[in-house]
Amino acid sequence: MRFVIKLLFAIAINAAALLVAAYVVNGFNLEISVESLIFLSVILTALNFFLKPILKLILGPLIFLTLGLGLILVNMIILYILDSISQNLIIGSISALIYSSIIIGLVNFVFHFAMKESR
């Protein structure tokens, strides 16, 4: 039961992060309807759950050498995959991809830190 609550909370946090990125970053265009936002946040949560650990393992030496800044590349890859999967999200430029991955990565970092502190 605790896992389901954590998963639903992660979906809500990712939806909020997508909305913040769409509001702040020029070139990060998001179709803002409830259905599309839920769909995108579920897909983003699934990519973060399944693909992110694999990418961290593969890019581990780069992450280590850049003192953690390689995690931005991991988030960029995940957002690029999300962009290619969905028609509701359009990332217009590489700078929009970089800035939005930083914003979404920071929101996810704060979420995971808060989850560890609540134990």
N, C-alpha and C positions, 0 to 999 in steps of 0.2 A: 504494500500500500504506500509506503514511504517513497518507493521508486517512482510510482505513478504520479504522486504529488510533485516530486522533483522534476519529472519529465514535463508535466503541464506547466510548471513554473518556468522551466527553460524555454518552452515554446512561447510563453508570454513575454519573457525577457528578450528573446530574439525578435519578436514582433515589434517591441518597443525600440530595439536597436535599429531595426530596418526603418522605422518611422523617423527616428532621429537622423539617421544617415540621409534619408530622402529629403528631410527638411534642411539640413546643414550643407550638404555637398552638392554643388552644381554638377550636373552630368549624371547624377544617380537618380534616375527616374523610376518611380514606383507607382503602379496602378493601385490607388488606395481605395479598395473595397474590402469589406470584411472577409469575404471568401478568399480573395487573392492574397490578402495579408496572412490569413491562417494557413493557406497552402504554402506560401513562401517560408513562413516561420517553421512549419513542420518539416519541410525539406531541408532548411538550414540546420535545424536541430539534428536531423538524421545524419546530415553530412558531418556535422561537428562530432557526433557520437561515433560514427563508423569510420569516416575517412581521415579525420584530423589526427588520431593516434598513429595511423599508418604513415601519413605525411611527416609527422614529427619524428618518427623512427627513421625514415629515409633521409630526411634533411637534418638529422641530428647533428652531424659535424658542422654544417653551416650555421645552425642555431647556436652551437657552442662557440664557434669562432667569432660570430657577430654579437656575442653576449646577449642573446635573446632577441635581437632585432630580426632574425630569420623567421620568427613567428609571424611577422607581418607578411612574408612571402607565403606562408602556409594559409593565412587568412585570405590572401589575395587569390590563391588557387581555389579555395572553397567558394569564394564569391564569384569567381569566373565560371566555375561549374554551375553554380546556381543561376547565373545569368544565361548560360547556354541551355539550361534545362527549361527555364520558365520564360514565357512571353510577357509576363506581368512586370518584369524587372529589366531595365535597360541601363547599362553602364556605358556612358558615352566616351570616356577617355581613360587613359592609364592613370592620370592624376586623380580622377574620380574613384577609380578602383583602389588606389593607394589610400586616399583619405577615408573612404568608406570602410575599408578593411581595418584601419586603425581605430575608427570609432566603434565598429562592431566588436573588434577584439578587446577593446577596453571595457565595453559593457559586459562581455562574457567573462572577462577576468574578474571584474567586481562581483559578478554573480557567483562564480565558483569560489571566490574568497569568502563571500558571505555564507555560502553553503558549508564550507569547511569550519567556519567560526560558529555555526549554529549547532554543531554536533556536540 
